[in-house]
Amino acid sequence: MATDKYLAASQKAVDCLLNTICQPDFRKEHKDLAFYFKSVTSLLLGGKVREANIILDHIKDTCMKDGDFISPAAEVGQKSANGAYNEFWAYANGWIAMGAIRLQRFDVAYPVYAYIQEQFFHPALGGATVKPYSKTEPNIVEVLSTSHLGMVFMTFGDLEKARRCGEVLMVFTKSNKEDPNTFYLRMDDNQKLVKDFPAEAAAICAVKATEPNQLYFFLGYPVAFLVKLAAATGNQSFRDCAEDILEFGMRCHESMYSSNFSHKVGWGAACLAAACTNRDNKEKYIQVATKIADHLVSLQSDRGSFLDSGPEMDNLDQSAEISVWLREIATELDRAERSSL
């Protein structure tokens, strides 16, 4: 089965983490949060519970303060040397919160969750803000943040906040239908899509269907979250919205299937394949997930990492993440296959 290949690649990446970040000498030399926060979940899913706890303890001891996480050597106002995690401030927190709750590490999970919901949930719109919510200054609600924090809310049993995140994503999807070739990723306090932004910020503000090498994970996360939310609430409108977003993704440039940034699209497509009852659509989503997962496996090095050509921080960060999505893709495709019998 193809899923066996994905599981084997995922486990090989876990082995790479055991040989790098799980070694005491490595942690003495490397303190930045970006090396570690995704690995808690990767190690846990790979059956390395003790090591997952070791890494979580390291994160807690070196980076955690009042439910937030700051790398020890980070400049003032920054979280990490990886600029993406400074822009999307709560992203690392969400990964850590979900990893911690799965480990039953309530000493970490609940303080982080309290910080997330207090600082990043937009009480009027219901989605998640990129920066901490302000009662006096303009806010920006964003697709990835809303999907990620919506998954956090659902993981912690707060279906009301998760549902409101899903409803915001439905607003995004409906508003974006005005331009079939662009999916705008941000909206203001009045639910107006942000279409005016600097050229250097274009990659994180919109996905262009006709242009290559977009940040396709912005599409993948809402697909997966909405499918899971539909299952949790019984509201199939959320799954319909997920299909609309993936349909946009499937109209994107062919580079989506050979991009390092499509891992979440593969995850989302596999989730849809498992949940879909229409046989033709199910097969279509299986093909999307399989094509992306096959490409990711082809990137893996002999030591188990996925992006050896880049900086080690990015390499280990993405290796941990890809190991998670390959395992999730394998699980969802197995469910899709069994539901077809």
C-alpha positions as MATLAB code, in Angstrom:
seq = 'MATDKYLAASQKAVDCLLNTICQPDFRKEHKDLAFYFKSVTSLLLGGKVREANIILDHIKDTCMKDGDFISPAAEVGQKSANGAYNEFWAYANGWIAMGAIRLQRFDVAYPVYAYIQEQFFHPALGGATVKPYSKTEPNIVEVLSTSHLGMVFMTFGDLEKARRCGEVLMVFTKSNKEDPNTFYLRMDDNQKLVKDFPAEAAAICAVKATEPNQLYFFLGYPVAFLVKLAAATGNQSFRDCAEDILEFGMRCHESMYSSNFSHKVGWGAACLAAACTNRDNKEKYIQVATKIADHLVSLQSDRGSFLDSGPEMDNLDQSAEISVWLREIATELDRAERSSL';
ca = [
       0.000    0.000    0.000;
       1.154    3.560   -0.738;
       0.297    4.530    2.825;
       2.995    2.176    4.115;
       5.531    4.254    2.217;
       4.295    7.428    3.883;
       4.394    5.873    7.338;
       7.923    4.607    6.765;
       9.087    8.055    5.645;
       7.424    9.637    8.645;
       9.166    7.254   11.022;
      12.500    7.833    9.314;
      12.068   11.557    9.966;
      11.355   10.782   13.624;
      14.647    8.853   13.707;
      16.373   11.967   12.374;
      14.900   13.987   15.240;
      16.113   11.380   17.727;
      19.628   11.818   16.363;
      19.548   15.625   16.424;
      17.244   17.620   18.693;
      16.807   14.766   21.167;
      20.527   14.748   21.912;
      21.563   16.835   24.966;
      24.579   18.353   23.187;
      22.344   19.597   20.380;
      19.987   21.334   22.810;
      22.895   22.980   24.618;
      23.995   24.598   21.365;
      20.605   25.322   19.774;
      18.045   27.251   21.800;
      15.719   28.737   19.200;
      12.088   27.645   19.476;
      11.892   26.890   15.760;
      14.077   23.814   16.175;
      11.640   22.171   18.552;
       7.973   23.148   18.711;
       6.624   20.865   15.972;
       8.708   17.929   17.145;
       6.619   17.329   20.264;
       3.769   16.062   18.080;
       6.069   14.352   15.592;
       7.809   12.347   18.319;
       4.551   11.525   20.080;
       2.925   10.186   16.904;
       6.099    8.241   16.185;
       5.739    6.409   19.494;
       8.549    8.285   21.226;
       6.591    9.550   24.212;
       9.582    9.927   26.534;
      11.475   11.978   23.956;
       8.381   14.105   23.256;
       8.265   14.945   26.961;
      11.975   15.747   26.986;
      11.551   18.230   24.142;
       8.454   19.741   25.759;
      10.390   20.174   29.004;
      13.183   21.869   27.073;
      10.699   24.272   25.469;
       9.061   24.979   28.818;
      12.336   25.540   30.634;
      14.012   27.707   27.998;
      11.210   29.577   26.209;
       7.940   29.633   28.180;
       6.667   32.632   30.114;
       3.035   33.382   30.994;
       1.678   31.052   28.315;
       3.838   32.509   25.547;
       7.145   31.322   24.098;
      10.192   33.438   23.272;
      13.531   32.047   22.119;
      16.302   32.976   24.607;
      18.408   34.806   22.015;
      15.528   36.456   20.158;
      15.657   40.182   19.576;
      13.180   42.370   21.423;
       9.722   41.956   19.943;
      10.577   38.695   18.218;
       9.847   35.076   19.000;
      12.392   33.296   16.814;
      15.140   33.726   14.258;
      12.585   32.307   11.810;
      10.705   35.416   10.702;
       7.535   33.519    9.819;
       6.941   32.764   13.480;
       7.276   36.438   14.349;
       4.617   37.335   11.800;
       2.266   34.518   12.838;
       2.872   34.875   16.560;
       0.441   32.290   17.906;
       1.337   29.583   15.391;
       4.082   27.982   17.482;
       1.922   28.329   20.586;
      -0.869   26.382   18.897;
       1.418   23.507   17.965;
       2.760   23.342   21.509;
      -0.702   23.519   23.080;
      -2.013   20.625   20.985;
       1.121   18.536   21.489;
       1.008   19.142   25.228;
      -2.655   18.211   25.612;
      -2.094   14.974   23.679;
       0.707   14.183   26.130;
      -1.542   15.107   29.077;
       1.017   17.751   30.001;
      -1.539   20.069   31.526;
       1.209   22.180   33.132;
       1.981   23.472   29.645;
      -1.269   22.909   27.759;
      -3.656   25.053   29.783;
      -1.486   28.148   30.338;
      -0.744   28.194   26.591;
      -4.401   27.713   25.717;
      -5.432   30.532   28.049;
      -2.903   32.848   26.415;
      -4.085   31.952   22.902;
      -7.785   32.460   23.474;
      -7.318   35.643   25.484;
      -4.894   37.280   23.056;
      -5.813   36.102   19.550;
      -9.549   35.353   19.372;
     -11.557   38.140   17.713;
     -14.671   38.343   19.927;
     -16.799   40.142   17.339;
     -15.858   38.285   14.154;
     -14.966   34.954   15.738;
     -11.763   34.283   13.824;
      -8.146   34.606   14.900;
      -5.986   37.693   14.584;
      -2.415   37.690   13.333;
      -1.273   39.912   16.190;
      -2.886   40.125   19.655;
      -6.442   41.427   19.465;
      -6.844   45.120   20.203;
      -9.983   46.898   21.399;
      -8.675   50.250   20.183;
      -6.521   49.576   17.102;
      -7.485   47.922   13.773;
      -7.189   44.133   13.685;
      -6.450   41.697   10.878;
      -8.141   38.290   10.877;
      -6.234   35.746    8.791;
      -6.997   32.349    7.236;
      -4.079   30.273    8.554;
      -4.341   31.706   12.059;
      -8.102   31.129   12.129;
      -7.724   27.529   10.932;
      -4.885   26.749   13.323;
      -6.470   28.304   16.378;
      -9.802   26.786   15.398;
      -8.124   23.389   15.556;
      -6.704   24.318   18.956;
     -10.156   25.302   20.213;
     -11.626   22.042   18.948;
      -8.790   20.017   20.500;
      -9.495   21.628   23.877;
     -13.226   21.002   23.582;
     -14.344   24.583   22.925;
     -16.627   23.826   19.985;
     -18.280   27.234   20.164;
     -15.064   29.112   19.401;
     -14.092   26.456   16.843;
     -17.481   26.846   15.150;
     -17.074   30.619   15.003;
     -13.672   30.146   13.358;
     -15.326   27.900   10.792;
     -17.980   30.503   10.094;
     -15.297   33.130    9.460;
     -13.643   30.788    6.960;
     -17.000   30.471    5.214;
     -17.100   34.277    4.940;
     -13.587   34.245    3.470;
     -14.572   31.605    0.921;
     -17.764   33.366   -0.147;
     -16.034   36.751   -0.448;
     -13.207   35.266   -2.508;
     -15.579   33.943   -5.167;
     -15.580   37.387   -6.777;
     -12.124   36.635   -8.196;
     -11.791   32.999   -9.323;
      -8.010   33.277   -9.600;
      -7.166   34.838   -6.232;
      -7.797   33.725   -2.676;
      -7.215   36.651   -0.333;
      -6.071   35.582    3.122;
      -6.800   38.571    5.346;
      -9.805   40.661    6.357;
     -10.334   43.706    8.545;
     -12.666   44.259   11.489;
     -15.551   44.835    9.074;
     -15.068   41.510    7.256;
     -13.655   43.323    4.217;
     -10.941   41.395    2.395;
      -7.535   43.069    2.436;
      -6.615   43.476   -1.224;
      -4.203   46.385   -0.921;
      -0.833   45.315    0.439;
       2.876   45.879   -0.290;
       4.380   43.730   -3.029;
       6.823   42.196   -0.559;
       3.887   40.954    1.538;
       1.960   39.427   -1.378;
       2.943   35.836   -0.546;
       1.290   35.962    2.882;
      -1.720   38.026    1.805;
      -3.052   36.080   -1.192;
      -2.726   32.847   -3.158;
      -2.737   33.359   -6.937;
      -4.071   30.408   -8.901;
      -2.298   31.320  -12.132;
       1.127   31.974  -10.617;
       3.632   29.266   -9.595;
       5.170   28.554   -6.209;
       2.553   30.071   -3.929;
       2.388   29.342   -0.195;
      -0.181   26.614   -0.691;
      -0.370   25.637    2.978;
      -2.640   28.665    3.404;
      -5.255   26.657    1.487;
      -4.538   23.269    3.041;
      -5.050   24.090    6.701;
      -8.600   25.467    6.364;
      -9.574   22.414    4.305;
      -8.433   19.997    7.011;
      -9.864   22.072    9.858;
     -13.269   22.470    8.219;
     -13.546   18.733    7.543;
     -12.770   17.985   11.186;
     -15.162   20.717   12.337;
     -17.966   19.232   10.227;
     -17.369   15.891   11.911;
     -17.402   17.481   15.368;
     -20.529   19.593   14.877;
     -22.515   17.572   12.343;
     -22.783   20.715   10.179;
     -21.913   19.594    6.674;
     -21.791   23.195    5.432;
     -18.279   23.290    6.842;
     -17.273   20.307    4.705;
     -18.866   21.940    1.653;
     -16.712   24.998    2.327;
     -13.633   22.777    2.571;
     -14.440   21.341   -0.846;
     -14.777   24.845   -2.298;
     -11.337   25.797   -1.005;
      -9.726   22.621   -2.294;
     -11.391   23.117   -5.664;
      -9.625   26.479   -5.810;
      -6.376   24.742   -4.923;
      -6.885   22.214   -7.688;
      -7.150   25.111  -10.176;
      -3.770   26.408   -9.029;
      -0.542   26.166  -10.985;
       0.898   22.680  -11.431;
       3.740   23.643   -9.081;
       1.367   22.989   -6.186;
       2.113   19.286   -6.583;
       5.869   19.756   -6.399;
       6.080   22.408   -3.698;
       7.576   22.046   -0.236;
       4.688   24.225    0.927;
       1.876   21.859   -0.095;
       2.086   19.424    2.818;
      -1.075   20.785    4.437;
      -2.905   20.571    1.108;
      -2.109   16.861    1.018;
      -3.419   16.550    4.569;
      -6.588   18.476    3.767;
      -7.246   16.486    0.594;
      -6.808   13.213    2.471;
      -9.224   14.389    5.178;
     -11.793   15.233    2.500;
     -11.263   11.880    0.799;
     -12.013   10.084    4.080;
     -15.133   12.149    4.737;
     -16.535   12.376    1.212;
     -19.394   10.104    0.141;
     -19.302   10.991   -3.556;
     -17.135    8.319   -5.189;
     -15.846   10.547   -8.002;
     -14.887   13.339   -5.623;
     -13.325   10.868   -3.213;
     -11.062    9.523   -5.946;
     -10.153   13.040   -7.027;
      -9.110   14.011   -3.514;
      -7.161   10.775   -3.075;
      -5.171   11.625   -6.189;
      -4.361   15.111   -4.884;
      -3.186   13.767   -1.522;
      -1.186   10.938   -3.083;
       0.542   13.144   -5.625;
       1.650   15.603   -2.955;
       2.696   12.897   -0.488;
       4.713   11.091   -3.155;
       6.594   14.304   -3.889;
       7.321   14.884   -0.205;
       8.713   11.363    0.173;
      10.966   11.971   -2.830;
      12.604   14.874   -0.957;
      13.759   12.775    1.981;
      17.497   12.440    2.564;
      19.313    9.349    3.771;
      19.316   10.636    7.356;
      15.539   11.168    7.241;
      15.271   14.935    6.896;
      13.472   16.652    4.032;
      15.150   19.981    3.262;
      18.883   19.361    3.614;
      19.729   22.084    1.097;
      18.490   24.772    3.490;
      19.510   25.997    6.949;
      19.401   23.327    9.644;
      16.763   25.240   11.610;
      14.370   25.197    8.648;
      15.323   21.641    7.752;
      14.509   20.167   11.164;
      11.448   22.340   11.578;
       9.989   21.187    8.258;
      11.122   17.590    8.746;
       9.115   17.415   11.965;
       6.084   18.938   10.266;
       6.242   16.789    7.148;
       6.564   13.676    9.300;
       3.287   14.641   10.993;
       1.420   15.304    7.747;
       2.678   12.135    6.053;
       1.379   10.142    9.011;
      -1.938   11.986    8.944;
      -2.234   11.547    5.172;
      -1.608    7.817    5.530;
      -4.249    7.557    8.245;
      -6.886    9.494    6.307;
      -6.220    7.640    3.042;
      -6.590    4.351    4.874;
      -9.968    5.557    6.171;
     -10.928    6.635    2.643;
     -10.044    3.226    1.252;
     -11.989    1.376    3.945;
     -15.046    3.593    3.459;
     -15.056    2.695   -0.238;
     -15.368   -1.046    0.421;
];
